[in-house]
Amino acid sequence: MRLYRIRYSTNVERVALALAHKRLAVESIWVEAADRSEVVRVSGQELVPVLEVGDTVVCDSLAILSWLEQHWPEPPLYPPDRARRAELELFLDWFDRVWKRPPNELEAELQRPRLDQARIAALTGQLARALDRFEQLLDGRDYLFGDGFSAADCAAFPFLKYAAMRESDDDELFHRILHQRQPLGDGHPRLEAWIRRVDERPRV
Ligand SMILES: N[C@@H](CCC(=O)N[C@@H](CS)C(=O)NCC(=O)O)C(=O)O
């Protein structure tokens, strides 16, 4: 099993957490952000993560989490009953399609030659307010979808962790946005504890 990855990739970290949870051994193929030729050769597209298992190649972090669950169900990352699983999948969908929009749009906005300060302030407000929702999801439980670690934690942690931490040589604009514009303050003690809890988990 091979995982194609670039340093500090949020979407790769989702998979790294899932593989370690399932205690799967993997060979890491580190690629440079500036040279994706190996990723393109294996998968026909440029983005990481890519998981290669024998003749099977799976792209996209959430598709990889789902594929891993199908092939290595234990220990699980999704709830066993169908209704709860559908709820978790709604969360994953919301996270990628709705939650990610403000930081993605901020990244684009901050690179424009003339900054639209009103739009930047509006997007920053949306990103900051989303922290309240995670705080509520953690009310009375240790993980986003219950008492056990799940695909929801794998998916959200690599992005939300920036509210509490950033490595000094990780200077990507997207990561700086997540670090500077997600103020934990005193109002998100459960979220802060969850970030520390998930950060202690193993990754491949
Ligand atoms: N939907 C994809 C997105 C993958 C993605 O955007 N990966 C980033 C790294 S986190 C990437 O390869 N970006 C291209 C680049 O940095 O040039 C997933 O969830 O895996």
PDBQT file of the ligand as one rigid body, heavy atoms in Angstrom, charges set to zero:
ROOT
HETATM    1  N1  LIG A 301     -10.834  16.877  -2.778  1.00  0.00    +0.000 N 
HETATM    2  C1  LIG A 301      -9.450  16.495  -2.699  1.00  0.00    +0.000 C 
HETATM    3  C2  LIG A 301      -8.592  17.726  -2.631  1.00  0.00    +0.000 C 
HETATM    4  C3  LIG A 301      -7.150  17.373  -2.703  1.00  0.00    +0.000 C 
HETATM    5  C4  LIG A 301      -6.275  18.600  -2.642  1.00  0.00    +0.000 C 
HETATM    6  O1  LIG A 301      -6.703  19.755  -2.869  1.00  0.00    +0.000 OA
HETATM    7  N2  LIG A 301      -5.012  18.350  -2.298  1.00  0.00    +0.000 N 
HETATM    8  C5  LIG A 301      -4.071  19.421  -2.180  1.00  0.00    +0.000 C 
HETATM    9  C6  LIG A 301      -3.149  19.200  -1.003  1.00  0.00    +0.000 C 
HETATM   10  S1  LIG A 301      -4.023  19.329   0.532  1.00  0.00    +0.000 SA
HETATM   11  C7  LIG A 301      -3.254  19.491  -3.426  1.00  0.00    +0.000 C 
HETATM   12  O2  LIG A 301      -2.728  18.501  -3.899  1.00  0.00    +0.000 OA
HETATM   13  N3  LIG A 301      -3.207  20.714  -3.971  1.00  0.00    +0.000 N 
HETATM   14  C8  LIG A 301      -2.519  21.023  -5.197  1.00  0.00    +0.000 C 
HETATM   15  C9  LIG A 301      -1.384  21.943  -4.990  1.00  0.00    +0.000 C 
HETATM   16  O3  LIG A 301      -1.076  22.265  -3.832  1.00  0.00    +0.000 OA
HETATM   17  O4  LIG A 301      -0.758  22.290  -5.997  1.00  0.00    +0.000 OA
HETATM   18  C10 LIG A 301      -9.230  15.613  -1.458  1.00  0.00    +0.000 C 
HETATM   19  O5  LIG A 301     -10.019  15.709  -0.510  1.00  0.00    +0.000 OA
HETATM   20  O6  LIG A 301      -8.289  14.818  -1.440  1.00  0.00    +0.000 OA
ENDROOT
TORSDOF 0
